[in-house]
Amino acid sequence: MRHSFRCGCPVTTAIDVLGDKWTLVIIKQMLLQGKQTFKDFTESEEAIATNILSSRMKKLLDLGLVLKTKLPSNHKTIYYHLTEKGISLAPIIIEMVSWGNTHLREFNPSMISSDELEFIVSNKEAFIENVITNYKKNINALLCA
């Protein structure tokens, strides 16, 4: 797949890759919610359409952010998991949680509020490390099953 970028700016290039409506949502779902199968994503509360999900997954696969795997014990289901490149987006996702909580709550009063959210905001580095460690552990368990 050929990539088209607007210019040589690193910020603009990153936005060209991650700046659509769904890409970071998919990565967030993988990192924080443990979603791994096409069905997992289509059943999420964000309600991504299957054609868009398929398109975004192809893009993420092509860019090396996601890998897809069939398990020896289940040849029918395709499992998606983040690569190291995809996992490295964890700090950006968590920073967006913090920023959204701080600056957008007044515009979206239905935004979740919980003890975990407060922990995330006040302990970002520890939370990011925990998310990455748990994600890798869960993926390794899945792939070694």
N, C-alpha and C positions, 0 to 999 in steps of 0.2 A: 504494500500500500504506500502510495506517495503522500508525503505530508506537505501541506501548504501553510506557510507562515507569513504573516503580514510584514514583518520586518526583523531586524537582528536584535532587538531589545529582549533581554532575558525575561522580563516581566510580561511583555506582550506575547512572547513565545509560550510561556507557561499558561497564560490565559487562553491562547489558541488551543492548547491541549486540554486544560482542565476547566475552562470557563463556560461550558455549556450548562444547561439546567440540570443534567443528570449525572455527570461523571463523578463529581465529588460525593454526591449522594450514594452512589454505588460503592465507592471506596469506603465511605463512612459505614455503610451497612455491613461490609465485609469486616472491617476493623472492630467496630463497636458492637455489632449485633450478631456477628458470626454467620452471616448469610453466605452460602456456598453454592447453591444450585439455582438454576434458572427459575424453578418453582419458588424457592425462597424469596427471590427478588420480586417476582410478580405478585406475591401475596403480601408484600409489605404495605404499610399504611400510606406510603408515598404514591402508590398505584402507578408505577411506570408501565407504559404500554409495551407489549412484547416486541414490536418492531423496533422501538427506540432502544430497549434493553439489548436486543441482539446487535444493533448497530454500535452501541457504546462498548459492549463487551469485545466486539471485533477490534475496535479502536484501541482499547486497553491492552488486548493481547498483542496487537501489532506494535505498540509502543513499549512493550516489555514491562508493563505495570502489573499484569495479571497472567497467570498460566491456567490452562485447563487440563484436567486429569480425569481419567476413568480408573476406578479402583479395581484391583484384581478380583475382589469379592463382589463387585457390582459393575458389569460392563455396560449397563444401560444408562446410568446417570452420569452426567458430566459435572464435575466439581471444579469450581473456580477458586483460585487463591492468589493472594498478592505475592509478588516477587519482592525482593529487598527494595527495589526502586519504588514499588507501590507502598510498602510498609513505611518507607521514609517520608511519606506524606502525613503520618500520624501527628507530628507537631503542628502542621498546618490545620488539620481537622480540629484538633483540640483548641488551637488558638481561635478558630472560627466559633467554636462553642462558647468560649469566654467572651469574644467580641459581641456575638449575637445576644448573649445573655445580658451583657452590660448596656449595649446600645440600641437593641431592637425590641426589647420587652414591651416598651410603651406602645409600639405599633402592632405587636402580636401578644395580647394579654393571655392567650391560651397556650403560650410557650410553656413547656414542662418546667416544673420547679421541684427539686428534690434535694435530699441530703447529698446524693451522689453528684449532682450538678454543682453544689457548693464546694464539694471536695475537689472536683475537677478544676474549678476556678482558682481555688486557694492553694492547690498542690499540683500545678500543671506538669512539672518535670517528673514527679513521682508517678502521676497518673499515666503520662505518655510511656514511661518505662514499663509500667505494669501492663498497659495495653499491648505493647510490642511483644513483651515476654509471653503473655498469655496467648496472643495470636499465633506466634511461632510454635508454642507448645501444642496448641490445638491442631494446627496444620500438620505438624510432625506426627501427631497421634493418628490423624486421619490417613495420612499417606503411608504410615507403617502398619495400618490395620489389615 
